Amino acid sequence: MTDITYRVEGDYLIPNLVLDDEADDSPEEMIGRYGLMRENFLREHRHGTYTSMLLMGKLMAHLREIVYQ
């Protein structure tokens, strides 16, 4: 497990959090029509799966993989 470092802001300790490089979405990587449809399905009918993938940073990669076959 990674140790969390903190910085002092007034009387508070604020954690220094950094996103993974994989979670960085560039604008040139767009989600297609079927990726958007999959996102809507997960959000409406599989809320737990949607939330889990979103929090782990795997949702956007999953949606980019979906193409019409």
N, C-alpha and C positions, 0 to 999 in steps of 0.2 A: 504494500500500500504506500502511496506517495504521501510524504509529509507536506502539510499545508503551512505556508508561511503567511505572516500577517504584517500589515502596516498600521501605524497609529494615525488616526484622524481625530484630533481633539481628545475626547475621553474614550473613544471606541477603537477596537481592533477590527480591521477590515481584512478579510482573507484575500490573498493574491490569487485569483482564479484565472486560468488560461484555457481557452478552447483548444481541442485537438486540431491538427492541420486538416484532417479528413472532414471535419465539420464545416470547414470554410467553403461556402458555396460561391462559385464564380458565376457571373451573369451569363457567360457564354454556354454554360451547361443548363439548358432549359429542360423542363419536364414536358413531355408530350401529352397529347390528348388522353391516352390511356393511363398514363401516370397520374394525371389529375383525377380521372375517374376512380382509380384505385385509392387515391388519397381520400376522396369523398366517401367511398365505401368503408374504408377502415375507420374514418372518423365517426360515421353514423352507426355502423353495425359491429365493429370490433374495436370499441373504445380502448380497452386495455392494451391490445396489440399496438394500436396507433400511438398511445401515450408512451408505452415502453420503447418503441422504436424511435420516437421523437426525442425522448430523454437520453437515450444511448447514442444519439447522433447517427443512426442508421437509416432513418426514414428517407432522406433525400437520395441517398445512394440506391435504395430499394426502388424508389419511384423512377429514377433515371434508367434503371434496368428494364422496365416494363415497356415493351414495344409490341405493336400489332404483328401477329404471325399468321 
